[in-house]
Amino acid sequence: MAIRSNNITDTLVFHSDRGSKYASYDFTDILKGHNGLVVQSMIRKGNYWDNAVAESFFKSLKGEWIYHQD
């Protein structure tokens, strides 16, 4: 969706958990099909704290942009 709605000129990092849908060959092939502009990033196996920083950032972003909270 980000690629379809924007003109991507710099590297885009797609960060996700290690779910089967994100680790599948079909999904990784889609990411690789964008001439190196999309790089996949996943949390480390067994270390769910890796995602805490991203979750905190997006919670703040959503609060400020969507709900207009300081």
N, CA, C, O and CB atoms as a CASP TS submission, in Angstrom:
PFRMAT TS
TARGET T0000
AUTHOR 0000-0000-0000
METHOD Language model
MODEL 1
PARENT N/A
ATOM      1  N   MET     1       0.822  -1.182   0.000  1.00  0.00           N
ATOM      2  CA  MET     1       0.000   0.000   0.000  1.00  0.00           C
ATOM      3  C   MET     1       0.873   1.256   0.000  1.00  0.00           C
ATOM      4  O   MET     1       0.558   2.229  -0.685  1.00  0.00           O
ATOM      5  CB  MET     1      -0.939  -0.008   1.203  1.00  0.00           C
ATOM      6  N   ALA     2       1.963   1.239   0.762  1.00  0.00           N
ATOM      7  CA  ALA     2       2.866   2.393   0.796  1.00  0.00           C
ATOM      8  C   ALA     2       3.512   2.618  -0.561  1.00  0.00           C
ATOM      9  O   ALA     2       3.704   3.757  -0.986  1.00  0.00           O
ATOM     10  CB  ALA     2       3.946   2.200   1.866  1.00  0.00           C
ATOM     11  N   ILE     3       3.843   1.540  -1.229  1.00  0.00           N
ATOM     12  CA  ILE     3       4.486   1.659  -2.537  1.00  0.00           C
ATOM     13  C   ILE     3       3.502   2.157  -3.585  1.00  0.00           C
ATOM     14  O   ILE     3       3.855   2.971  -4.439  1.00  0.00           O
ATOM     15  CB  ILE     3       5.076   0.315  -2.968  1.00  0.00           C
ATOM     16  N   ARG     4       2.274   1.671  -3.519  1.00  0.00           N
ATOM     17  CA  ARG     4       1.261   2.099  -4.491  1.00  0.00           C
ATOM     18  C   ARG     4       0.874   3.566  -4.328  1.00  0.00           C
ATOM     19  O   ARG     4       0.595   4.242  -5.318  1.00  0.00           O
ATOM     20  CB  ARG     4       0.023   1.234  -4.362  1.00  0.00           C
ATOM     21  N   SER     5       0.854   4.064  -3.101  1.00  0.00           N
ATOM     22  CA  SER     5       0.369   5.419  -2.863  1.00  0.00           C
ATOM     23  C   SER     5       1.473   6.473  -2.827  1.00  0.00           C
ATOM     24  O   SER     5       1.171   7.660  -2.707  1.00  0.00           O
ATOM     25  CB  SER     5      -0.387   5.456  -1.578  1.00  0.00           C
ATOM     26  N   ASN     6       2.733   6.079  -2.925  1.00  0.00           N
ATOM     27  CA  ASN     6       3.855   7.021  -2.866  1.00  0.00           C
ATOM     28  C   ASN     6       4.887   6.684  -3.928  1.00  0.00           C
ATOM     29  O   ASN     6       5.004   5.539  -4.364  1.00  0.00           O
ATOM     30  CB  ASN     6       4.506   7.008  -1.472  1.00  0.00           C
ATOM     31  N   ASN     7       5.616   7.682  -4.327  1.00  0.00           N
ATOM     32  CA  ASN     7       6.731   7.477  -5.241  1.00  0.00           C
ATOM     33  C   ASN     7       7.972   7.201  -4.387  1.00  0.00           C
ATOM     34  O   ASN     7       8.587   8.135  -3.873  1.00  0.00           O
ATOM     35  CB  ASN     7       6.942   8.727  -6.190  1.00  0.00           C
ATOM     36  N   ILE     8       8.335   5.953  -4.235  1.00  0.00           N
ATOM     37  CA  ILE     8       9.459   5.566  -3.380  1.00  0.00           C
ATOM     38  C   ILE     8      10.763   5.809  -4.123  1.00  0.00           C
ATOM     39  O   ILE     8      11.004   5.210  -5.172  1.00  0.00           O
ATOM     40  CB  ILE     8       9.346   4.077  -2.945  1.00  0.00           C
ATOM     41  N   THR     9      11.608   6.689  -3.583  1.00  0.00           N
ATOM     42  CA  THR     9      12.906   6.968  -4.191  1.00  0.00           C
ATOM     43  C   THR     9      14.064   6.564  -3.289  1.00  0.00           C
ATOM     44  O   THR     9      15.170   6.326  -3.774  1.00  0.00           O
ATOM     45  CB  THR     9      13.014   8.437  -4.530  1.00  0.00           C
ATOM     46  N   ASP    10      13.823   6.482  -1.974  1.00  0.00           N
ATOM     47  CA  ASP    10      14.835   6.034  -1.024  1.00  0.00           C
ATOM     48  C   ASP    10      14.422   4.673  -0.474  1.00  0.00           C
ATOM     49  O   ASP    10      13.289   4.231  -0.667  1.00  0.00           O
ATOM     50  CB  ASP    10      15.024   7.067   0.129  1.00  0.00           C
ATOM     51  N   THR    11      15.334   4.029   0.201  1.00  0.00           N
ATOM     52  CA  THR    11      15.075   2.709   0.753  1.00  0.00           C
ATOM     53  C   THR    11      13.960   2.762   1.793  1.00  0.00           C
ATOM     54  O   THR    11      13.951   3.624   2.672  1.00  0.00           O
ATOM     55  CB  THR    11      16.348   2.133   1.370  1.00  0.00           C
ATOM     56  N   LEU    12      13.030   1.833   1.679  1.00  0.00           N
ATOM     57  CA  LEU    12      11.915   1.696   2.600  1.00  0.00           C
ATOM     58  C   LEU    12      12.149   0.442   3.424  1.00  0.00           C
ATOM     59  O   LEU    12      12.393  -0.624   2.859  1.00  0.00           O
ATOM     60  CB  LEU    12      10.548   1.636   1.844  1.00  0.00           C
ATOM     61  N   VAL    13      12.080   0.543   4.749  1.00  0.00           N
ATOM     62  CA  VAL    13      12.264  -0.610   5.625  1.00  0.00           C
ATOM     63  C   VAL    13      10.904  -1.128   6.041  1.00  0.00           C
ATOM     64  O   VAL    13      10.100  -0.399   6.622  1.00  0.00           O
ATOM     65  CB  VAL    13      13.120  -0.245   6.866  1.00  0.00           C
ATOM     66  N   PHE    14      10.648  -2.399   5.739  1.00  0.00           N
ATOM     67  CA  PHE    14       9.410  -3.053   6.149  1.00  0.00           C
ATOM     68  C   PHE    14       9.734  -3.904   7.368  1.00  0.00           C
ATOM     69  O   PHE    14      10.376  -4.946   7.241  1.00  0.00           O
ATOM     70  CB  PHE    14       8.792  -3.922   4.986  1.00  0.00           C
ATOM     71  N   HIS    15       9.293  -3.467   8.560  1.00  0.00           N
ATOM     72  CA  HIS    15       9.585  -4.175   9.800  1.00  0.00           C
ATOM     73  C   HIS    15       8.345  -4.926  10.258  1.00  0.00           C
ATOM     74  O   HIS    15       7.246  -4.372  10.286  1.00  0.00           O
ATOM     75  CB  HIS    15      10.067  -3.196  10.896  1.00  0.00           C
ATOM     76  N   SER    16       8.529  -6.189  10.615  1.00  0.00           N
ATOM     77  CA  SER    16       7.396  -7.002  11.051  1.00  0.00           C
ATOM     78  C   SER    16       7.843  -8.040  12.068  1.00  0.00           C
ATOM     79  O   SER    16       9.028  -8.178  12.373  1.00  0.00           O
ATOM     80  CB  SER    16       6.730  -7.687   9.852  1.00  0.00           C
ATOM     81  N   ASP    17       6.858  -8.765  12.581  1.00  0.00           N
ATOM     82  CA  ASP    17       7.178  -9.911  13.419  1.00  0.00           C
ATOM     83  C   ASP    17       7.565 -11.076  12.499  1.00  0.00           C
ATOM     84  O   ASP    17       7.657 -10.910  11.283  1.00  0.00           O
ATOM     85  CB  ASP    17       5.968 -10.293  14.352  1.00  0.00           C
ATOM     86  N   ARG    18       7.787 -12.234  13.081  1.00  0.00           N
ATOM     87  CA  ARG    18       8.231 -13.381  12.297  1.00  0.00           C
ATOM     88  C   ARG    18       7.062 -14.266  11.872  1.00  0.00           C
ATOM     89  O   ARG    18       7.229 -15.472  11.693  1.00  0.00           O
ATOM     90  CB  ARG    18       9.236 -14.198  13.091  1.00  0.00           C
ATOM     91  N   GLY    19       5.905 -13.684  11.713  1.00  0.00           N
ATOM     92  CA  GLY    19       4.724 -14.441  11.315  1.00  0.00           C
ATOM     93  C   GLY    19       4.921 -15.126   9.973  1.00  0.00           C
ATOM     94  O   GLY    19       5.700 -14.671   9.135  1.00  0.00           O
ATOM     95  N   SER    20       4.209 -16.220   9.783  1.00  0.00           N
ATOM     96  CA  SER    20       4.381 -17.019   8.569  1.00  0.00           C
ATOM     97  C   SER    20       4.038 -16.233   7.308  1.00  0.00           C
ATOM     98  O   SER    20       4.634 -16.470   6.257  1.00  0.00           O
ATOM     99  CB  SER    20       3.520 -18.266   8.642  1.00  0.00           C
ATOM    100  N   LYS    21       3.095 -15.308   7.392  1.00  0.00           N
ATOM    101  CA  LYS    21       2.745 -14.537   6.193  1.00  0.00           C
ATOM    102  C   LYS    21       3.874 -13.607   5.770  1.00  0.00           C
ATOM    103  O   LYS    21       4.042 -13.350   4.578  1.00  0.00           O
ATOM    104  CB  LYS    21       1.477 -13.726   6.438  1.00  0.00           C
ATOM    105  N   TYR    22       4.656 -13.096   6.728  1.00  0.00           N
ATOM    106  CA  TYR    22       5.765 -12.197   6.399  1.00  0.00           C
ATOM    107  C   TYR    22       7.040 -12.944   6.033  1.00  0.00           C
ATOM    108  O   TYR    22       7.913 -12.394   5.362  1.00  0.00           O
ATOM    109  CB  TYR    22       6.040 -11.273   7.560  1.00  0.00           C
ATOM    110  N   ALA    23       7.150 -14.191   6.471  1.00  0.00           N
ATOM    111  CA  ALA    23       8.345 -14.990   6.184  1.00  0.00           C
ATOM    112  C   ALA    23       8.177 -15.868   4.945  1.00  0.00           C
ATOM    113  O   ALA    23       9.128 -16.525   4.521  1.00  0.00           O
ATOM    114  CB  ALA    23       8.683 -15.860   7.381  1.00  0.00           C
ATOM    115  N   SER    24       6.992 -15.886   4.367  1.00  0.00           N
ATOM    116  CA  SER    24       6.734 -16.760   3.224  1.00  0.00           C
ATOM    117  C   SER    24       7.519 -16.318   1.990  1.00  0.00           C
ATOM    118  O   SER    24       7.878 -15.149   1.848  1.00  0.00           O
ATOM    119  CB  SER    24       5.240 -16.788   2.909  1.00  0.00           C
ATOM    120  N   TYR    25       7.773 -17.264   1.117  1.00  0.00           N
ATOM    121  CA  TYR    25       8.471 -16.954  -0.137  1.00  0.00           C
ATOM    122  C   TYR    25       7.664 -15.989  -0.996  1.00  0.00           C
ATOM    123  O   TYR    25       8.230 -15.106  -1.641  1.00  0.00           O
ATOM    124  CB  TYR    25       8.754 -18.240  -0.924  1.00  0.00           C
ATOM    125  N   ASP    26       6.353 -16.152  -1.005  1.00  0.00           N
ATOM    126  CA  ASP    26       5.504 -15.261  -1.812  1.00  0.00           C
ATOM    127  C   ASP    26       5.675 -13.808  -1.380  1.00  0.00           C
ATOM    128  O   ASP    26       5.823 -12.916  -2.216  1.00  0.00           O
ATOM    129  CB  ASP    26       4.022 -15.674  -1.698  1.00  0.00           C
ATOM    130  N   PHE    27       5.652 -13.577  -0.064  1.00  0.00           N
ATOM    131  CA  PHE    27       5.763 -12.210   0.446  1.00  0.00           C
ATOM    132  C   PHE    27       7.161 -11.636   0.228  1.00  0.00           C
ATOM    133  O   PHE    27       7.305 -10.497  -0.218  1.00  0.00           O
ATOM    134  CB  PHE    27       5.413 -12.173   1.930  1.00  0.00           C
ATOM    135  N   THR    28       8.188 -12.421   0.541  1.00  0.00           N
ATOM    136  CA  THR    28       9.553 -11.913   0.361  1.00  0.00           C
ATOM    137  C   THR    28       9.867 -11.656  -1.109  1.00  0.00           C
ATOM    138  O   THR    28      10.631 -10.745  -1.428  1.00  0.00           O
ATOM    139  CB  THR    28      10.566 -12.899   0.943  1.00  0.00           C
ATOM    140  N   ASP    29       9.287 -12.449  -2.005  1.00  0.00           N
ATOM    141  CA  ASP    29       9.466 -12.207  -3.442  1.00  0.00           C
ATOM    142  C   ASP    29       8.842 -10.877  -3.861  1.00  0.00           C
ATOM    143  O   ASP    29       9.391 -10.175  -4.710  1.00  0.00           O
ATOM    144  CB  ASP    29       8.851 -13.355  -4.258  1.00  0.00           C
ATOM    145  N   ILE    30       7.702 -10.530  -3.272  1.00  0.00           N
ATOM    146  CA  ILE    30       7.076  -9.237  -3.569  1.00  0.00           C
ATOM    147  C   ILE    30       8.003  -8.102  -3.147  1.00  0.00           C
ATOM    148  O   ILE    30       8.187  -7.140  -3.893  1.00  0.00           O
ATOM    149  CB  ILE    30       5.704  -9.109  -2.852  1.00  0.00           C
ATOM    150  N   LEU    31       8.590  -8.210  -1.951  1.00  0.00           N
ATOM    151  CA  LEU    31       9.498  -7.164  -1.476  1.00  0.00           C
ATOM    152  C   LEU    31      10.744  -7.069  -2.357  1.00  0.00           C
ATOM    153  O   LEU    31      11.204  -5.972  -2.672  1.00  0.00           O
ATOM    154  CB  LEU    31       9.904  -7.431  -0.022  1.00  0.00           C
ATOM    155  N   LYS    32      11.281  -8.209  -2.748  1.00  0.00           N
ATOM    156  CA  LYS    32      12.480  -8.224  -3.593  1.00  0.00           C
ATOM    157  C   LYS    32      12.199  -7.689  -4.991  1.00  0.00           C
ATOM    158  O   LYS    32      13.120  -7.263  -5.688  1.00  0.00           O
ATOM    159  CB  LYS    32      13.037  -9.637  -3.690  1.00  0.00           C
ATOM    160  N   GLY    33      10.948  -7.706  -5.403  1.00  0.00           N
ATOM    161  CA  GLY    33      10.569  -7.258  -6.729  1.00  0.00           C
ATOM    162  C   GLY    33      10.574  -5.755  -6.922  1.00  0.00           C
ATOM    163  O   GLY    33      10.164  -5.265  -7.974  1.00  0.00           O
ATOM    164  N   HIS    34      11.034  -5.015  -5.921  1.00  0.00           N
ATOM    165  CA  HIS    34      11.046  -3.553  -6.015  1.00  0.00           C
ATOM    166  C   HIS    34      12.465  -2.995  -6.135  1.00  0.00           C
ATOM    167  O   HIS    34      12.771  -1.929  -5.601  1.00  0.00           O
ATOM    168  CB  HIS    34      10.358  -2.946  -4.798  1.00  0.00           C
ATOM    169  N   ASN    35      13.312  -3.718  -6.830  1.00  0.00           N
ATOM    170  CA  ASN    35      14.672  -3.280  -7.176  1.00  0.00           C
ATOM    171  C   ASN    35      15.492  -2.802  -5.983  1.00  0.00           C
ATOM    172  O   ASN    35      16.224  -1.818  -6.084  1.00  0.00           O
ATOM    173  CB  ASN    35      14.601  -2.177  -8.188  1.00  0.00           C
ATOM    174  N   GLY    36      15.372  -3.490  -4.866  1.00  0.00           N
ATOM    175  CA  GLY    36      16.175  -3.159  -3.699  1.00  0.00           C
ATOM    176  C   GLY    36      15.698  -1.953  -2.910  1.00  0.00           C
ATOM    177  O   GLY    36      16.365  -1.547  -1.959  1.00  0.00           O
ATOM    178  N   LEU    37      14.568  -1.371  -3.274  1.00  0.00           N
ATOM    179  CA  LEU    37      14.062  -0.211  -2.545  1.00  0.00           C
ATOM    180  C   LEU    37      13.349  -0.597  -1.253  1.00  0.00           C
ATOM    181  O   LEU    37      13.174   0.238  -0.366  1.00  0.00           O
ATOM    182  CB  LEU    37      13.122   0.579  -3.425  1.00  0.00           C
ATOM    183  N   VAL    38      12.941  -1.854  -1.144  1.00  0.00           N
ATOM    184  CA  VAL    38      12.270  -2.313   0.069  1.00  0.00           C
ATOM    185  C   VAL    38      13.152  -3.352   0.743  1.00  0.00           C
ATOM    186  O   VAL    38      13.495  -4.373   0.147  1.00  0.00           O
ATOM    187  CB  VAL    38      10.858  -2.899  -0.248  1.00  0.00           C
ATOM    188  N   VAL    39      13.513  -3.082   1.989  1.00  0.00           N
ATOM    189  CA  VAL    39      14.356  -3.983   2.773  1.00  0.00           C
ATOM    190  C   VAL    39      13.506  -4.548   3.902  1.00  0.00           C
ATOM    191  O   VAL    39      12.830  -3.802   4.610  1.00  0.00           O
ATOM    192  CB  VAL    39      15.629  -3.247   3.332  1.00  0.00           C
ATOM    193  N   GLN    40      13.540  -5.857   4.069  1.00  0.00           N
ATOM    194  CA  GLN    40      12.746  -6.494   5.113  1.00  0.00           C
ATOM    195  C   GLN    40      13.516  -6.552   6.421  1.00  0.00           C
ATOM    196  O   GLN    40      14.702  -6.880   6.439  1.00  0.00           O
ATOM    197  CB  GLN    40      12.330  -7.897   4.686  1.00  0.00           C
ATOM    198  N   SER    41      12.843  -6.235   7.504  1.00  0.00           N
ATOM    199  CA  SER    41      13.403  -6.292   8.837  1.00  0.00           C
ATOM    200  C   SER    41      12.435  -7.072   9.717  1.00  0.00           C
ATOM    201  O   SER    41      11.231  -6.817   9.705  1.00  0.00           O
ATOM    202  CB  SER    41      13.668  -4.862   9.406  1.00  0.00           C
ATOM    203  N   MET    42      12.969  -8.024  10.480  1.00  0.00           N
ATOM    204  CA  MET    42      12.116  -8.825  11.371  1.00  0.00           C
ATOM    205  C   MET    42      12.706  -8.834  12.769  1.00  0.00           C
ATOM    206  O   MET    42      13.914  -8.687  12.957  1.00  0.00           O
ATOM    207  CB  MET    42      11.960 -10.278  10.842  1.00  0.00           C
ATOM    208  N   ILE    43      11.822  -9.010  13.749  1.00  0.00           N
ATOM    209  CA  ILE    43      12.310  -9.139  15.117  1.00  0.00           C
ATOM    210  C   ILE    43      13.096 -10.447  15.228  1.00  0.00           C
ATOM    211  O   ILE    43      12.863 -11.391  14.473  1.00  0.00           O
ATOM    212  CB  ILE    43      11.129  -9.100  16.146  1.00  0.00           C
ATOM    213  N   ARG    44      14.020 -10.485  16.172  1.00  0.00           N
ATOM    214  CA  ARG    44      14.802 -11.693  16.373  1.00  0.00           C
ATOM    215  C   ARG    44      13.941 -12.788  16.997  1.00  0.00           C
ATOM    216  O   ARG    44      13.045 -12.500  17.791  1.00  0.00           O
ATOM    217  CB  ARG    44      16.024 -11.403  17.254  1.00  0.00           C
ATOM    218  N   LYS    45      14.205 -14.006  16.650  1.00  0.00           N
ATOM    219  CA  LYS    45      13.452 -15.146  17.155  1.00  0.00           C
ATOM    220  C   LYS    45      13.555 -15.210  18.681  1.00  0.00           C
ATOM    221  O   LYS    45      14.650 -15.187  19.243  1.00  0.00           O
ATOM    222  CB  LYS    45      13.965 -16.457  16.521  1.00  0.00           C
ATOM    223  N   GLY    46      12.403 -15.290  19.335  1.00  0.00           N
ATOM    224  CA  GLY    46      12.373 -15.420  20.787  1.00  0.00           C
ATOM    225  C   GLY    46      12.637 -14.137  21.541  1.00  0.00           C
ATOM    226  O   GLY    46      12.722 -14.159  22.769  1.00  0.00           O
ATOM    227  N   ASN    47      12.771 -13.015  20.848  1.00  0.00           N
ATOM    228  CA  ASN    47      13.060 -11.750  21.524  1.00  0.00           C
ATOM    229  C   ASN    47      11.997 -10.725  21.148  1.00  0.00           C
ATOM    230  O   ASN    47      12.216  -9.870  20.289  1.00  0.00           O
ATOM    231  CB  ASN    47      14.480 -11.230  21.155  1.00  0.00           C
ATOM    232  N   TYR    48      10.855 -10.821  21.798  1.00  0.00           N
ATOM    233  CA  TYR    48       9.742  -9.942  21.462  1.00  0.00           C
ATOM    234  C   TYR    48       9.988  -8.487  21.852  1.00  0.00           C
ATOM    235  O   TYR    48       9.230  -7.615  21.425  1.00  0.00           O
ATOM    236  CB  TYR    48       8.493 -10.435  22.131  1.00  0.00           C
ATOM    237  N   TRP    49      11.022  -8.190  22.650  1.00  0.00           N
ATOM    238  CA  TRP    49      11.326  -6.809  23.034  1.00  0.00           C
ATOM    239  C   TRP    49      11.854  -6.000  21.857  1.00  0.00           C
ATOM    240  O   TRP    49      11.835  -4.770  21.897  1.00  0.00           O
ATOM    241  CB  TRP    49      12.342  -6.789  24.171  1.00  0.00           C
ATOM    242  N   ASP    50      12.326  -6.673  20.810  1.00  0.00           N
ATOM    243  CA  ASP    50      12.802  -5.962  19.623  1.00  0.00           C
ATOM    244  C   ASP    50      11.732  -5.040  19.051  1.00  0.00           C
ATOM    245  O   ASP    50      12.044  -3.969  18.530  1.00  0.00           O
ATOM    246  CB  ASP    50      13.250  -6.956  18.558  1.00  0.00           C
ATOM    247  N   ASN    51      10.496  -5.449  19.145  1.00  0.00           N
ATOM    248  CA  ASN    51       9.414  -4.696  18.545  1.00  0.00           C
ATOM    249  C   ASN    51       8.910  -3.557  19.440  1.00  0.00           C
ATOM    250  O   ASN    51       8.134  -2.720  18.979  1.00  0.00           O
ATOM    251  CB  ASN    51       8.280  -5.624  18.217  1.00  0.00           C
ATOM    252  N   ALA    52       9.329  -3.509  20.689  1.00  0.00           N
ATOM    253  CA  ALA    52       8.819  -2.525  21.641  1.00  0.00           C
ATOM    254  C   ALA    52       9.093  -1.091  21.188  1.00  0.00           C
ATOM    255  O   ALA    52       8.230  -0.226  21.342  1.00  0.00           O
ATOM    256  CB  ALA    52       9.438  -2.759  23.010  1.00  0.00           C
ATOM    257  N   VAL    53      10.261  -0.826  20.639  1.00  0.00           N
ATOM    258  CA  VAL    53      10.600   0.527  20.192  1.00  0.00           C
ATOM    259  C   VAL    53       9.690   0.960  19.053  1.00  0.00           C
ATOM    260  O   VAL    53       9.172   2.076  19.060  1.00  0.00           O
ATOM    261  CB  VAL    53      12.070   0.599  19.752  1.00  0.00           C
ATOM    262  N   ALA    54       9.493   0.084  18.077  1.00  0.00           N
ATOM    263  CA  ALA    54       8.616   0.405  16.946  1.00  0.00           C
ATOM    264  C   ALA    54       7.179   0.590  17.410  1.00  0.00           C
ATOM    265  O   ALA    54       6.501   1.512  16.956  1.00  0.00           O
ATOM    266  CB  ALA    54       8.687  -0.697  15.880  1.00  0.00           C
ATOM    267  N   GLU    55       6.702  -0.268  18.305  1.00  0.00           N
ATOM    268  CA  GLU    55       5.338  -0.153  18.807  1.00  0.00           C
ATOM    269  C   GLU    55       5.150   1.168  19.545  1.00  0.00           C
ATOM    270  O   GLU    55       4.124   1.826  19.369  1.00  0.00           O
ATOM    271  CB  GLU    55       5.000  -1.334  19.730  1.00  0.00           C
ATOM    272  N   SER    56       6.107   1.564  20.357  1.00  0.00           N
ATOM    273  CA  SER    56       6.025   2.828  21.088  1.00  0.00           C
ATOM    274  C   SER    56       6.000   4.017  20.136  1.00  0.00           C
ATOM    275  O   SER    56       5.216   4.949  20.317  1.00  0.00           O
ATOM    276  CB  SER    56       7.199   2.961  22.056  1.00  0.00           C
ATOM    277  N   PHE    57       6.859   3.981  19.124  1.00  0.00           N
ATOM    278  CA  PHE    57       6.909   5.064  18.143  1.00  0.00           C
ATOM    279  C   PHE    57       5.574   5.214  17.417  1.00  0.00           C
ATOM    280  O   PHE    57       5.047   6.321  17.306  1.00  0.00           O
ATOM    281  CB  PHE    57       8.031   4.813  17.131  1.00  0.00           C
ATOM    282  N   PHE    58       5.030   4.110  16.928  1.00  0.00           N
ATOM    283  CA  PHE    58       3.781   4.189  16.172  1.00  0.00           C
ATOM    284  C   PHE    58       2.595   4.552  17.054  1.00  0.00           C
ATOM    285  O   PHE    58       1.641   5.164  16.572  1.00  0.00           O
ATOM    286  CB  PHE    58       3.514   2.873  15.476  1.00  0.00           C
ATOM    287  N   LYS    59       2.629   4.189  18.333  1.00  0.00           N
ATOM    288  CA  LYS    59       1.575   4.616  19.255  1.00  0.00           C
ATOM    289  C   LYS    59       1.599   6.138  19.386  1.00  0.00           C
ATOM    290  O   LYS    59       0.553   6.786  19.339  1.00  0.00           O
ATOM    291  CB  LYS    59       1.749   3.942  20.649  1.00  0.00           C
ATOM    292  N   SER    60       2.799   6.708  19.551  1.00  0.00           N
ATOM    293  CA  SER    60       2.926   8.162  19.657  1.00  0.00           C
ATOM    294  C   SER    60       2.505   8.846  18.363  1.00  0.00           C
ATOM    295  O   SER    60       1.788   9.847  18.389  1.00  0.00           O
ATOM    296  CB  SER    60       4.364   8.547  20.009  1.00  0.00           C
ATOM    297  N   LEU    61       2.946   8.311  17.246  1.00  0.00           N
ATOM    298  CA  LEU    61       2.609   8.882  15.943  1.00  0.00           C
ATOM    299  C   LEU    61       1.100   8.870  15.720  1.00  0.00           C
ATOM    300  O   LEU    61       0.523   9.860  15.270  1.00  0.00           O
ATOM    301  CB  LEU    61       3.317   8.109  14.818  1.00  0.00           C
ATOM    302  N   LYS    62       0.474   7.756  16.035  1.00  0.00           N
ATOM    303  CA  LYS    62      -0.978   7.642  15.865  1.00  0.00           C
ATOM    304  C   LYS    62      -1.702   8.624  16.780  1.00  0.00           C
ATOM    305  O   LYS    62      -2.673   9.256  16.364  1.00  0.00           O
ATOM    306  CB  LYS    62      -1.447   6.200  16.154  1.00  0.00           C
ATOM    307  N   GLY    63      -1.241   8.758  18.011  1.00  0.00           N
ATOM    308  CA  GLY    63      -1.864   9.686  18.949  1.00  0.00           C
ATOM    309  C   GLY    63      -1.770  11.125  18.492  1.00  0.00           C
ATOM    310  O   GLY    63      -2.718  11.894  18.656  1.00  0.00           O
ATOM    311  N   GLU    64      -0.632  11.499  17.918  1.00  0.00           N
ATOM    312  CA  GLU    64      -0.432  12.875  17.478  1.00  0.00           C
ATOM    313  C   GLU    64      -1.106  13.166  16.146  1.00  0.00           C
ATOM    314  O   GLU    64      -1.694  14.236  15.986  1.00  0.00           O
ATOM    315  CB  GLU    64       1.038  13.171  17.374  1.00  0.00           C
ATOM    316  N   TRP    65      -1.042  12.263  15.200  1.00  0.00           N
ATOM    317  CA  TRP    65      -1.561  12.527  13.852  1.00  0.00           C
ATOM    318  C   TRP    65      -3.037  12.195  13.709  1.00  0.00           C
ATOM    319  O   TRP    65      -3.779  12.945  13.075  1.00  0.00           O
ATOM    320  CB  TRP    65      -0.774  11.740  12.838  1.00  0.00           C
ATOM    321  N   ILE    66      -3.467  11.099  14.280  1.00  0.00           N
ATOM    322  CA  ILE    66      -4.851  10.672  14.084  1.00  0.00           C
ATOM    323  C   ILE    66      -5.766  11.278  15.144  1.00  0.00           C
ATOM    324  O   ILE    66      -6.837  11.795  14.827  1.00  0.00           O
ATOM    325  CB  ILE    66      -4.948   9.142  14.116  1.00  0.00           C
ATOM    326  N   TYR    67      -5.339  11.211  16.403  1.00  0.00           N
ATOM    327  CA  TYR    67      -6.191  11.693  17.493  1.00  0.00           C
ATOM    328  C   TYR    67      -5.836  13.118  17.918  1.00  0.00           C
ATOM    329  O   TYR    67      -6.497  13.679  18.792  1.00  0.00           O
ATOM    330  CB  TYR    67      -6.081  10.760  18.691  1.00  0.00           C
ATOM    331  N   HIS    68      -4.797  13.717  17.311  1.00  0.00           N
ATOM    332  CA  HIS    68      -4.372  15.107  17.561  1.00  0.00           C
ATOM    333  C   HIS    68      -4.133  15.388  19.045  1.00  0.00           C
ATOM    334  O   HIS    68      -4.589  16.403  19.572  1.00  0.00           O
ATOM    335  CB  HIS    68      -5.422  16.077  17.024  1.00  0.00           C
ATOM    336  N   GLN    69      -3.421  14.489  19.708  1.00  0.00           N
ATOM    337  CA  GLN    69      -3.069  14.655  21.111  1.00  0.00           C
ATOM    338  C   GLN    69      -1.622  15.100  21.208  1.00  0.00           C
ATOM    339  O   GLN    69      -0.792  14.705  20.390  1.00  0.00           O
ATOM    340  CB  GLN    69      -3.298  13.346  21.905  1.00  0.00           C
ATOM    341  N   ASP    70      -1.318  15.913  22.195  1.00  0.00           N
ATOM    342  CA  ASP    70       0.074  16.337  22.449  1.00  0.00           C
ATOM    343  C   ASP    70       0.817  15.256  23.196  1.00  0.00           C
ATOM    344  O   ASP    70       1.998  15.418  23.503  1.00  0.00           O
ATOM    345  CB  ASP    70       0.119  17.659  23.249  1.00  0.00           C
TER
END
